[in-house]
Amino acid sequence: MEEPTLPGIKLFDLSGQVAIVTGGSKGLGLAMAEGLASAGARIMIVNRNKAEGEAAAAKIVETYGVAAKAYATNVTEPAETEAMAQATMDAFGRIDILINSAGINIRGAIDELTTDDFNKVMDVNVNGTWLCSRAVTPFMKAQQGGKIINIASTLGLVGLANRTPYTASKGAVVQMTRALGLELAAFNINVNAICPGPFLTEMNIPIAGTPEAKKFIVGATALARWGELPEIQGAAIFLSSPAASYMVGSMVTVDGGWTAK
């Protein structure tokens, strides 16, 4: 059966496109970078650790046969995010896709956390998303098109005890996605977000076997399990592709049915 298309366009073909993936050297970030590479996109891996980023880029080149590079960036630093965007333009000549996947989580009761804990989470998850989006926007405007995909969370939509920094940050990302989507739609730039549920990433391994995780995560999903990393790839490819051309400010939940219950 022939793949459905918009006029003259293969819906899920990213050949020739260039994607920046922050937090792209491991976890969901790497999984999404690999997903986009499998659809033909060229990849810029962005993370803090240069060696880890280069290893991830090399893996993508070897596995998918597309060009991939790495650039070490602290996403909370304006000058570094601007340099990252320019380095991508220098390397590939364009920026079509940005996935803001860099993020951290500090758990704990509100009276046990410090203001520094709260600010660290907000700085990476909110400021980093805003700064990276700002850095690529002039280039996407100039080419009259692009896709910005923020990684929010189901915890930006529903609450969970002992997660005040993380839920606050992801709620902010949800609203940022809506506002920026409205702002950039006139330039043919689609801004949307993926809201992952309980994926077994490095961030969640410390709590995977706890009673809390079994009750509120595994037990609360319709599929009664953690998500596997490749299961995020379909949403990332979709939102990066021409198939999502009529989506603006949408939250795509990939959570095993957690928020449906």
C-alpha positions in Angstrom: 0.0 0.0 0.0 1.4 3.4 -1.0 2.3 5.7 1.9 -0.2 8.6 2.2 1.1 12.0 1.3 0.4 15.7 1.3 0.8 16.9 -2.4 4.2 15.9 -3.5 5.4 15.1 0.1 6.2 11.9 1.9 4.6 12.4 5.2 7.3 10.8 7.5 10.4 11.3 5.4 13.0 13.6 7.0 15.6 13.2 4.4 17.7 16.4 4.0 16.4 17.8 7.3 18.7 18.9 10.1 17.7 18.2 13.7 19.2 19.5 16.9 18.5 17.3 19.9 19.5 18.7 23.3 20.2 16.1 26.0 20.7 13.9 23.0 23.6 11.7 24.2 21.4 9.3 26.3 17.9 8.4 27.5 14.9 9.7 25.7 17.1 12.3 23.9 19.3 9.7 22.2 16.2 7.5 21.4 14.6 10.4 19.7 17.8 11.4 17.8 18.0 7.8 16.6 14.4 7.9 15.5 14.8 11.0 13.5 18.0 9.6 11.9 16.1 6.5 10.9 13.8 8.7 9.0 16.7 10.4 7.2 17.4 13.5 9.3 20.9 14.7 9.9 21.6 15.2 13.6 23.4 17.6 15.9 23.7 16.0 19.4 23.8 18.7 22.1 24.8 17.9 25.7 27.3 19.0 28.3 29.8 16.1 28.0 31.7 16.4 24.7 32.9 12.7 24.7 29.4 11.4 25.4 28.0 13.6 22.6 30.6 12.5 20.1 30.0 8.8 21.0 26.3 9.2 20.4 26.9 11.0 17.1 29.3 8.2 16.0 26.7 5.6 16.8 24.1 7.4 14.7 26.5 7.7 11.7 27.4 4.0 12.0 23.8 2.7 12.5 21.8 4.9 10.2 24.3 6.2 7.6 23.3 9.9 8.1 25.6 12.8 9.0 25.7 13.5 12.8 27.8 15.8 14.8 28.0 16.8 18.5 28.3 20.1 20.2 28.9 20.6 23.9 26.6 23.2 25.4 25.2 24.3 28.7 21.6 25.1 27.7 21.2 27.5 30.6 23.8 29.9 29.1 22.5 32.3 26.4 25.9 32.7 24.7 26.4 28.9 24.5 23.0 28.2 23.0 23.5 30.9 20.4 26.9 29.4 19.6 25.3 26.0 19.3 22.7 27.2 16.8 25.4 28.9 14.7 27.6 25.8 14.8 24.7 23.8 13.5 24.3 26.3 10.6 28.0 26.2 9.9 28.0 22.4 9.8 24.8 21.7 8.0 23.6 24.9 6.4 20.1 24.9 8.0 18.1 24.0 11.1 14.7 22.3 10.5 14.0 20.7 13.9 14.8 21.4 17.5 14.0 18.8 20.2 14.4 20.4 23.7 15.1 17.2 25.6 17.7 18.4 28.1 16.2 18.1 31.6 16.8 17.2 35.2 14.7 16.1 38.2 15.3 16.7 41.9 12.7 14.9 44.1 11.7 15.5 47.7 9.2 17.0 50.1 9.0 20.7 49.8 10.3 21.2 53.4 13.3 19.1 52.6 14.3 20.7 49.3 16.4 23.9 49.1 15.7 26.9 46.9 18.8 25.9 45.0 17.3 22.6 44.2 14.2 24.3 42.9 16.2 26.8 40.9 18.4 24.2 39.3 15.4 22.3 37.9 13.8 25.5 36.6 17.0 26.7 35.1 17.6 23.6 33.0 14.0 22.6 32.2 12.5 26.0 31.6 15.3 28.5 30.9 17.1 25.9 28.8 14.1 25.2 26.7 13.4 28.9 26.2 17.0 29.8 25.4 17.5 27.0 22.8 14.2 27.9 21.2 15.2 31.5 21.0 18.6 30.6 19.5 17.1 28.7 16.6 14.1 31.0 15.9 15.9 33.5 13.7 17.2 30.7 11.4 13.8 29.1 11.2 12.2 32.4 10.5 14.7 33.1 7.7 13.9 29.8 6.0 10.1 30.2 6.7 9.7 26.9 8.4 10.7 24.6 11.2 9.6 22.3 14.0 10.3 23.0 17.7 9.4 20.0 19.9 9.6 20.6 23.6 9.8 17.6 26.0 7.3 18.4 28.7 5.8 15.5 30.8 2.6 14.0 32.0 3.7 15.7 35.3 3.1 19.0 33.5 -0.5 18.0 33.1 -1.2 16.1 36.4 0.3 16.3 39.8 2.4 14.0 42.0 3.6 14.5 45.5 7.3 15.3 46.2 7.8 16.6 42.7 7.2 20.3 43.1 10.3 21.5 41.2 9.8 19.1 38.3 6.0 19.5 38.0 6.4 23.3 38.1 9.0 23.2 35.4 7.1 21.0 33.1 3.9 22.9 33.6 5.8 26.0 32.5 7.1 24.1 29.4 3.5 23.2 28.5 2.4 26.9 28.6 5.6 28.0 26.8 4.8 25.5 24.1 1.3 27.0 23.6 2.4 30.6 23.7 5.4 30.1 21.4 3.3 28.0 19.0 0.9 31.0 18.6 3.9 33.4 18.2 5.7 31.4 15.5 2.8 30.0 13.5 2.9 32.9 11.1 6.4 31.9 10.1 5.4 28.3 9.3 7.1 27.1 12.5 5.2 24.4 14.3 5.8 24.3 18.1 4.4 21.3 20.0 5.4 19.1 22.9 5.7 15.5 23.8 4.5 14.6 27.3 6.2 11.3 28.2 4.9 9.2 31.0 6.9 6.8 33.1 9.9 5.8 30.9 12.7 3.8 32.4 15.4 6.3 31.8 18.6 7.0 33.8 16.6 9.7 35.7 14.0 7.1 36.9 16.2 4.1 37.6 16.8 5.2 41.2 13.0 4.9 42.0 12.1 2.0 39.6 11.8 -0.6 42.3 10.3 1.4 45.1 6.7 0.9 46.4 5.8 4.4 45.2 6.8 3.6 41.7 4.9 0.3 41.7 1.8 2.1 43.0 1.8 5.4 41.3 3.6 4.6 38.1 3.5 1.0 37.0 0.2 0.4 38.7 -1.4 3.5 37.4 -0.7 2.9 33.7 -3.2 1.0 31.5 -0.3 -1.1 30.2 1.0 -1.8 33.7 4.6 -1.2 32.8 7.3 1.3 32.2 7.8 2.7 28.7 10.7 1.4 26.7 12.9 4.1 25.1 12.2 3.3 21.5 8.5 3.9 22.2 9.1 7.6 22.2 10.4 7.6 18.7 7.1 7.5 16.8 5.9 10.7 18.4 9.2 12.5 17.8 9.2 11.5 14.1 5.6 12.5 13.7 5.9 16.0 15.2 9.1 16.5 13.2 7.5 15.6 9.9 5.1 17.1 7.4 2.4 14.9 8.9 2.2 17.4 11.8 1.9 20.5 9.6 -1.5 21.5 11.1 -0.5 21.1 14.7 0.3 24.1 16.9 0.7 24.1 20.7 -0.4 20.5 21.1 0.6 18.2 23.9 1.1 14.6 22.7 1.1 12.2 25.6 3.1 9.0 25.4 2.3 7.5 28.8 0.9 4.0 28.6 -2.6 5.3 29.5 -1.5 7.0 32.7 -3.4 10.2 32.2 -6.4 8.4 30.7 -7.2 6.7 34.0 
